[in-house]
């Protein structure tokens, strides 16, 4: 996969240490600069009073959320966060971006450090007990990244082996439940996990297919294998019971879908036409709604 801008590991490490500030290139909105957009639901008063939308985002997860060569936030989810800020305040720069990981994103939300999670978060019934999920905005499944010469071709091949994942990720949750004979080697950041795989500290890296395809494209000594597991749409997260915030974000997502924003931005982020078509059905578009499963997503 060829992203607009490649991953810079040093910048990622710096960003995750210091946190991400709001940064943006600005963009053309649906109304004159400084004018909020009516999405069909009122912006919650507490967000309006702050004058900024505080969003937790990934900073080491290309092409969805990462730090580019200019040390700025970039990626598909970053574009979405800025668009929501333009709806809320008429200015895409009225967003405060905070780097989060799979392990801390929910706690950042529940302790009021952020207003909203947009951080590659798969829906699970367990997570939905702690936070409220918006309507979906993407979908993916878990696959494996292995060395080019690895004999591993599927998940059953992992029996008795070591597998790298990241704390709190859906891949780790699925492995814990479904492959108890696998030894997990956990890290907090994608850059650490990738380095560990290249240093042969485990046999494979389990993570969302979208991330792995990007990493494989940038690392010709690696390949993606395995059938997709734990497939589930991604949702944005709001605090449990925050009905006003949930209604506003859902209304904004509906407008983004109607206006083809998701698909347009995805094509800008992922420029390979073949990969675009692989994921076309996993993006909300007019006539293509995504929905959460009714049962558990961690099916073995």
Buried (B, 14 or more C-beta within 10 A) or exposed (E): BEBBBBBBBEBBBEBBEEEBEBBBEEBEBBEEEEEBBEBEBEBBEEBBEBEBBBBBBBBBBBBBBBBBEEBBBBBBBBBBBBBBBBBBBBBBBBBBBBBBBBBBBBEBBBEEBBBBBBBBBBBBEEBBEEBBBBBBBBBBBBBBBBBEEBEBEEBEBBEEBBBBBBBBBBBBBBBEEBBEEBEBBBBBBBBBBBBBBEEEEBBBBBBBBBBBBBBBBBBEEBBBBBEEBBBBBBBBBBBEEBEBBBBBBBBBBBBBBEEBBBBBBBBEBBEBEEBBEBBEEBBBBEEEEBEBEEEEBBEE
